[in-house]
Amino acid sequence: MQSVILPPMSLIGHFSRLTRPQRHTFVAAFLGWTLDSLDFFILIFCVPAIAGEFHTKPSAVLGAVFLTQVFRPVGALLFGMLADRFGRRPVLMANILSFSVIELACAFAPSLTVLLILRALFGLAMGGEWGVGAALAFETLPKEGRGTFSGILQEGYAMGSILASAAFALFFHGFGFLGLAVPGIGWRGLFILGATPAVLVFYVQARVQESPVWLEGARKRRARAAAGLGNAPEAGAAGRLLAFLPTFLFLVLLMTAFMSFSHGTQDVYPTFLTVSAKLSPSIVGLIGVLYGFGSIAGGIVFGTLSEKWGRKRAIVTAALLAIPVIPLYAYGHSALTLGVGAVLMQFMVQGAWGVVPAYLTELSPAPVRATAPGLAYQLGGLVTSWNGKGQALAAERWGNYPAVLAVTVIVVALALSGLALMGREAKGQDMTTA
């Protein structure tokens, strides 16, 4: 009878076997995605406040999310191609610095139009980080425990949400502590706070090594050039990449469903809690922190289970289990029931998502491993870029946020499960070949 290893024990065991360079690489990839997510979610929590300052509706401000989503595939392609050509490490540093500077600029936007332009540019930088960071991590880490590491890496997104939630709850209106009143900094101050990820560049520069797979590929390219073969690809490489095209198109469809699953349950939820449920910013922020921790737990649990069940079964199980949570998540009549529902919903949503980094990189060949997964990931986001704005418009028209959220979960969970069942299993794929 096969033994069952609980996720925490499995996690400790896998990390204890990593070398120091492998640990630094994983930490850098995790923090990069965490801080990228932080900068994205700061806007999500500030939608009502931004709409109030610029005298418009929340749906107009959520157009910024739409533009971010539109430009993320462009960033994935641009930064991914640069990383495949010049290395994962330097491009990751440029990527982090880019989204940090743009986040800072958002704090000084004089109008909604300027803010929308800046969030489009932010999409370029955000789109590049995931694919480059995932390629660097999974080309460096051992294949044992890849599902667990995948779950943790993807939940950098949830950790960013937690940090944004906490920042919103504590600093938007300010708070009192030991008799001292800490003044609020508003949405502009939160964007300034969101520029701090730039310091991560120094950590990557000092501690992180280049991907050994990319270094081996670069060595082979130099050897071919020295032999007078120029940059011609090795025999059969073009054919393998062409054969990968159907898989790539499937991944785009799969990521479309995944993006609808996450953004459809997250992007308008703080607005729903504020506008429809009439909760205060501190309560909304607290719920955000709690469902962020639920997300992390879900990603680790289902990422680890995917090592035993396979990637497909873990995705399908998590997606279908989101449906029974709808009554608490969308129709709860108190902050407590809504909070419990949000935690359970994001446990399932991010449980399915926890499998994604490993699954996409396992299915992608080495020459395009920094480009293909990130591009498929972000093209899925492009297809669903109107999700948040569309949900807000529907809720404003019919005055029914709960129904919009409920329908979204049912449709998307079923679609994601069906697509996952159509894919092929790739658990344990060798990714050490350059």
N, C-alpha and C positions, 0 to 999 in steps of 0.2 A: 504494500500500500504506500502510495507516494506521500511523503510528509508535506505539511503545509508550513511555510515559513512566514511569520507575520511581517508586514512591511517594515516596521521599525528595526527588527532584528536583521532582516535582509539588507536594509539600508546601511546599517553599521558595518555589516560584513563586507559589502561591496566597497564602501569608502576606505575601509582599513587596508584593502588590497591595492589601492591606487598609489602610484609614485607621487612624489612632491610636485613635479611638473604637471602631471595629470590633474592633481587637485587644483592647482592654480588655474589651469585652463578651464576646468569646469566652473570654478567660482567666477571667473571673468565672464564666461558665457551666461551664467545665471544672473549675475548682477547687471550685465548689459541689457538683457531682456526685462529685468525687473524695473530698471530706471527708465527704459523706453516706455514701458507700460505706465509707470507713475506719471510721466508727462502727458500721456494720452488721457488718463482718467481724471487728471486735474480739470480738464475742460468739461468732462462728463458731469462732474459734481457741481460745476459752476454755471451750468446752462441757464437756470432761472435768474441768477444774479446778472449774468452778461446780457440776457434778454431785457432785464429791467433797466440797465444802464443805457443800452442802445435803443430803448423804446420799441421793442419788437417782440415777437412770439418765440417760445422755446423751439418750435420747429425751424425757424429761420436760423437760430444759432446752431442747431444740430446739422445744418448744412455744412458746418465746419468738419463734422465727422465724415460726411459724404465726401468732401474734397480730400480729406486725409486718406480715406479708403481708395479713392480713384488714383491717387499718385503713389500709393504703396507698391503696386506692381512695377512701376517705372523704377522706383528705388531698388527693388529686389533685383531687377535685371541689371541695372547700372552697377550697384555695389557688388552683386554676385559675379558679374563678368570681371570686374576689377580684382576680386578676391581669387577667382580661378586663374587669373593671369599674374598677379603680383603678390599673392599670398594672403592668407586669412587674417593674420595678426595686424599688419599695418592698415588694412581696410577697415577692420573692426574699430580701431582707434579713431580713424577719420569719421566713421559712422557715428560713434558716440559723441564726438565733439560737435558734429553737425546738428544733431537733434537737440543738444543742450543749448547751443547758441540760438537756434530758432525759438526754443521755448522761452528763453529770456526776452527775445524780441516781442513775443506775444504779449508780455506784460505791459508794453508801451503802445499797443495798438490804439490809434485815435478813433477808429470807427470799426463797425462790423465788417465792412469790405476789406480793410487791411488785415483784420484778424483772419478772415477766410483765406486770403492769399497766403498768409504765414502758415496756416494749418495745412494748406496744400503742400508747401515746401517741407513742412514737418513730416508729411506723408512719405516724401522721398527718402528721408533719413530713417524713419521708422520702418519702411519697407525693406531696407537693406539689412537691418541688424539681425533679424531672426535667422535668415538663411546662412549668413556668414558665421554667426555664433554657433549655430547647430553643426555646421560642417567642421569648424575648428574643434568642437567638443567631441563629436562622435568619430572623427578621424584620429583622435588622440586617446580616447578611453578604450578599454578592453570591451569585447562584445559581451562578456559575462556581466549580467546586471544592467544591460543596455535599456531594458524596459523601465527599471527603477530610475535610472538616471534621466531617461526621457520624461518621466512623470515629474521629477523635481525640476528639470530645466524648463518645461512648459509652464510650471506654476510660478516661475518668475513673473509671469503675467498677472497672476493672482496676488503675488506679493506687492507688485506695483499698485494694484488696486487697493490693497490694505493701506499702504503708505499714503496714497491719495485720500482715502477715506479718513484716516487719522488726521492728516493735515487739515482737511476740510472741517472736521469736527472740532479740532482744537484752535485753529488759527483764523478761520474765516470770520467769526464774530468775536474771537478772543475767549479767555476763560480766567477764572479766579483760582489762585493757588496760595495757601497759607496767608490769606489776607491780602495778597497782592493781585491786582487786576492786570492781566496780560491783554493788551489791546488787539483787536482784530486787524487783519491785514487785507481782507477782501480778496476778490478773485485775482487782481493784479499782483498782489503780494504772493499769492500761491504760485503764480507762474514764475516769479523770480526764484522762489524756493525750488521750483522744478528744474532750474538750470544747474543745480549742484552735481548732476551726474558727470559733468565734465571732468571731475577729479578722478573718475575711474580710469581715464586714459593713462594716468601716471602708474597705476597698478599694472595695467596691461603691458606698458612699456618695460617695467622693472621685473615682472614676475612670469609673464606668459611666454611660452615658446611657440614657434611656428609649427603648424601641423606637419607631422612626419610624412604623411601621405603626399602633401603638396611638395615638400622638400624633395622627396624621391621623384615625383613627376618633373620637377624643375631640373633635377640632375639628369634625367633621361633626355629632356629637351636639349640641354647643353651638350650631351654626348652625341645626339643626332646632328646638332649644328656643327660640332667638331669633325664629324664624319662626312660633312658636306651634304647632309640630308635636309638642311634648313629646318623649317618648322613643320615639315610634313608629318602628319599623324601616323602612328604605328598602324600596321596593316590590320584592317578589320574594325578600327575605332569608329570610323564614319558609319559603318553598317550597324554597329551596336547602338550608336546614338539614334540612328533612324528607327531601329527596332524599339527604342525606348519611347518614341512619340506617342503610341496609343496609351501606354502607361501614364505618360505625362498628362494627356488629356483627361484620363480617368481621375488623376490626382486633382486636377483643377475642379472637376465636378464634385469630388469628395470634399475639397476644401471650401467650396461654395456652401455645402450643407453645414460643415463645421462652423464657418463664419456666421451663418444665420443662427446657429445654435447658441453661440456665445454672445454675439452682439444683439441678437434678438431677445436675450434674457437679461442683458446688462445695460445697454446704452440708454434706454428710457426709464429704467427702473428707479434711479434716484429722483428723476422728474416725477414719476408716478407717486413715489413716497411723499414728495413735497407738495405736489399740486392736488393729487387725488386723495391720498391718505392723510394729508394735512399734518405731517410730522415735522418737527423742528430740525434745523441743520445738524444739531448735535446727535439727535436720534438717527437721522439718515446716515450720518458719518459712522456711528456705532454699528448700525446694521451692515454698512459696507465693510467695515473691519471684520465683522463676524463671518459674513459670507465669503470674504477673502480667505480666511483660515479654513472654511469648509472647502473652498476650491483647492487649496494646497493639499488637504487631506485626501480629497478625491483623486487628484492627479497622482499622488504617491501610491495610493491603494490600487487603483486600476492599472497604473503603469507597472507595478510589481506583479499584479495578477496576469498581465499580458505576457510575462515571462513563462507562465505556466499554461495559460489558456490559449495563447496566441493573440496577435494584435486585433484581429477581426472580432473575435468573440468578446474581448474586453470592451471594444467600442460599442458594439450592438447592445450589450447588457447595460452599460451606463446610460446610453441614449434612451432606451425604453423605460428605464426606471425613473426618468425625469417626469414622465406623464402623470403618475399618481401623486406627484408633489404639487400639482397645479392648484388645488383648492386652498392650501396654506399660502403658497407663493403669490397668487394673484387675488384671492378673495378673503384673505385673513382680515378679521375685524379689529385687530389691535396691533400695536407695535410688536408685541411678543410673538403672535402667530405669524405675522408677516416676516419677522426676523428668522423664525424657525424655518419657514417655507423657503426663504432666500438662501439660507445655509444649505438645506437639503438639495435645492435646485442646483446651486453652483457646485456642490459635491458631485452630482451626476454629470453636469455639463463639463466641468473641468476634469472629471474622471475620464470621460471619453477623450478629451483633448490631451490628457497626459500621455497618450499613446502616439500622438502625432509626430513629434520630433524624430523618434526612432523609426516609425513606419515610413515616413517620407524619405529620410536619408538612406534607409535600407533598400528602398526601391530605386534609388538614383545612382547612376554610374559615376565613378570618381572624377572624370574630366569636367563634369557639370554639377558636382555635388554642392557647391556653394551657390549655384545659380538656380538649378531646377527645383529643389524643394521650396526655396524661398519664393521663387516666381509663381509656382503653383499655389502656394499659401496665399500670396498677395493677390493673384488673379481671382481666387475665390472671394477675397475681400472686395475686389472691384465689382464683381457680379452682384454682391449684396450691399453695395455702398449706400443705397437708398434705404436700407433697412430701418435705421434709427429715425431718420426724418419721416419715412413713410409711416412708421408706427405712431409717431407723435402727431402727424397730420390726421391719421385715422382716429386717434383718441380725441383730438380737438374737435373733429367734425361730429363724432357720435357721442362724445362725452363719456367714454367707457374704456379707460385704461385696462381694467382687469380682463375684459373680453379680448382685447387686442393681444395682450400678453399670453393668454391661455391658448388662443388659436395658433399663435406663433410656435409655442412649444409643441403642440400636438403635431402640426404639419411637419415641422423641421425634424423632430425626433424620429418620426416614421421614415422620412426621406433619407436621413443619415443612416439609419439602420439598414434600409434596403440597399443603398450604395455600398456600404461596408461589406455586406454579404456578397456583392458582385466582385469585389477585389480579390487579389491573390495574397496568400500569407507569405511573409518574408522574414519572420523572426529568426535571428541568428545569422543573418546575411553577413558574409565576410566583407569588411570595408577597409582592409589594410592594403589592398592592391592599388598602386598608383595608376 
